């Protein structure tokens, strides 16, 4: 657990490493390079970096244009701005044309904290996973973020990467190989299954530790690939455990919870409960305070797990 850094910091470091070995990479930013950690790429590879200013919709057009002539475009800003501010442009200019653009959004969810509701994007996964041609990734720790960014850039097509702001415990080793479309079982268990992505992975992991102290066997699944999703792992969990809890820093509508329910409804009837933000906007506060107020806590995970076991 030493040298833990936030996923957004690893995003910046990974871009810098990839820029050294691949001169076909272009990074486009919307005046937030310090926050998205793309400023070091800008300093070293200024001829392959474009700051469009506070003009996210134009950023999409620039990224699409670069992709049209053969570059790998990586556009980066806050999730509240992309897809939030420029969804129409992403839909028409990137998804419809199936261009090789990576939309790397930092600062998603309530974890943005004091920036408040206008910057707390809680619907980005829902928006992006419904777009044809798009891959949707939401890595958790710094290692998974690095591997996901590398795979996204290797993939020839549009990818949305949801990159967290908060530091997370490390669950993967440097030599581990990330695959798009695959889930990762951090713990195996037979009573209840916990599934999460991003910042909520460490929440469900902590909840599993507490449940296991009470003799409850818990399966913990990290689901960094939301589209395509690992249907086999979900169906297996539905068949082998008594229920599933999905936790995410996102609205309960349209995100990972909805994606898991779509799988279980088609293949295996199963109790699936949600930990997420209900039909309400966030507010200003520290990330931990907001997680507590909106129920994104290990205590809530434990409560729902016990409800499943009693049903």
C-alpha positions, -999 to +999 in steps of 0.1 A: +000+000+000+030+023-002+033+052-026-005+054-032-015+081-056-049+092-069-061+077-102-059+111-119-022+114-109-016+080-125-035+091-156-010+120-160+020+098-154+008+072-179+002+097-206+037+110-201+051+075-205+030+067-235+040+100-251+076+089-250+070+058-271+041+068-293+043+101-312+009+095-326-008+106-294-025+140-291-038+154-259-066+180-259-075+198-228-101+225-218-081+248-195-079+223-166-046+206-172-034+211-137-065+193-123-066+166-149-028+160-145-021+165-182+002+196-176+034+175-177+025+161-211+019+196-222+053+208-210+072+179-226+052+174-258+039+208-266+036+201-303+011+173-295-009+192-269-038+216-275-056+237-249-089+249-264-097+270-233-131+268-217-146+254-249-154+218-243-177+215-273-150+228-295-126+203-279-147+174-292-144+188-327-107+192-325-103+157-311-125+143-338-106+161-365-072+148-353-086+113-352-099+117-388-063+123-400-049+093-381-039+105-347-050+090-313-069+118-297-072+120-259-095+147-247-095+154-210-116+175-187-140+171-157-168+146-161-194+174-156-181+190-188-175+159-209-199+143-214-219+168-193-215+199-214-208+184-248-228+152-251-244+161-284-209+167-300-196+134-286-226+116-299-225+131-334-188+137-340-172+107-322-197+079-316-216+081-349-184+082-369-167+056-347-135+077-343-104+068-324-110+093-296-105+087-259-127+108-236-108+108-203-130+124-176-117+132-141-135+144-110-166+122-113-194+118-087-197+130-051-160+125-046-155+160-062-167+172-028-166+210-021-170+219-058-207+211-053-236+198-074-228+215-106-194+197-108-206+164-093-213+144-125-235+114-114-249+105-148-218+101-170-218+063-171-255+062-180-249+087-208-218+071-223-227+034-221-258+039-242-238+054-271-231+029-299-194+021-305-182+034-271-163+014-246-169+025-210-142+020-183-141+030-147-109+018-130-104+018-092-068+020-080-037+035-096-025+003-112-058-005-127-060+031-140-026+028-157-035-005-173-069+008-184-055+039-200-029+018-219-056-006-232-079+023-241-051+038-262-043+005-278-080+000-287-089+014-322-122+032-314-139+055-290-134+049-253-148+067-222-126+065-191-139+076-158-109+086-137-112+092-099-099+121-079-095+103-045-066+080-035-077+043-033-060+013-018-040-008-043-055-042-052-034-051-082+003-057-090+024-040-116+027-071-137-011-077-138-028-076-172-060-056-176-086-067-202-114-047-216-147-065-209-134-084-178-143-082-141-119-091-114-128-111-083-109-096-053-124-121-029-144-153-035-175-161-014-208-180-014-233-160+006-235-125-010-218-107-039-206-071-038-198-054-071-184-019-076-162+003-098-139+033-091-138+048-057-165+024-043-143-007-047-125+000-014-159+007+003-172-028-006-139-044+003-140-029+038-176-040+041-166-075+032-140-076+059-167-066+085-192-092+072-166-119+072-160-112+109-197-123+114-192-155+095-207-142+062-189-154+031-186-125+006-176-124-031-161-090-040-160-080-076-142-051-092-160-041-124-138-016-143-153-025-177-189-013-177-193-017-214-187-043-225-196-059-192-185-093-179-218-112-181-202-145-172-189-133-138-223-117-130-243-147-140-220-170-120-224-147-089-262-147-094-263-185-095-238-191-067-247-165-041-280-154-026-279-119-040-259-090-054-252-055-041-239-030-066-222+002-053-212+032-073-206+069-070-233+076-096-271+078-098-288+045-093-303+049-127-285+039-159-251+031-144-235-001-132-265-011-111-287-009-142-262-028-163-260-057-137-298-058-135-300-061-173-277-091-172-295-109-143-330-103-157-320-119-189-302-150-176-309-156-139-335-142-115-316-127-086-320-101-058-299-071-068-297-041-045-282-007-052-259+016-033-258+049-051-272+084-053-310+084-055-331+108-076-314+139-061-284+162-069-254+164-046-242+194-026-209+209-013-190+191+014-161+168+019-162+135-001-165+114+031-193+136+045-212+133+012-207+096+010-221+093+045-251+115+038-260+098+005-255+063+018-223+054+000-208+037+030-196+003+042-224+004+068-250+007+042-234-022+022-235-043+053-271-035+060-282-044+025-262-076+026-280-087+058-313-078+042-305-102+013-296-130+037-328-126+057-350-126+025 
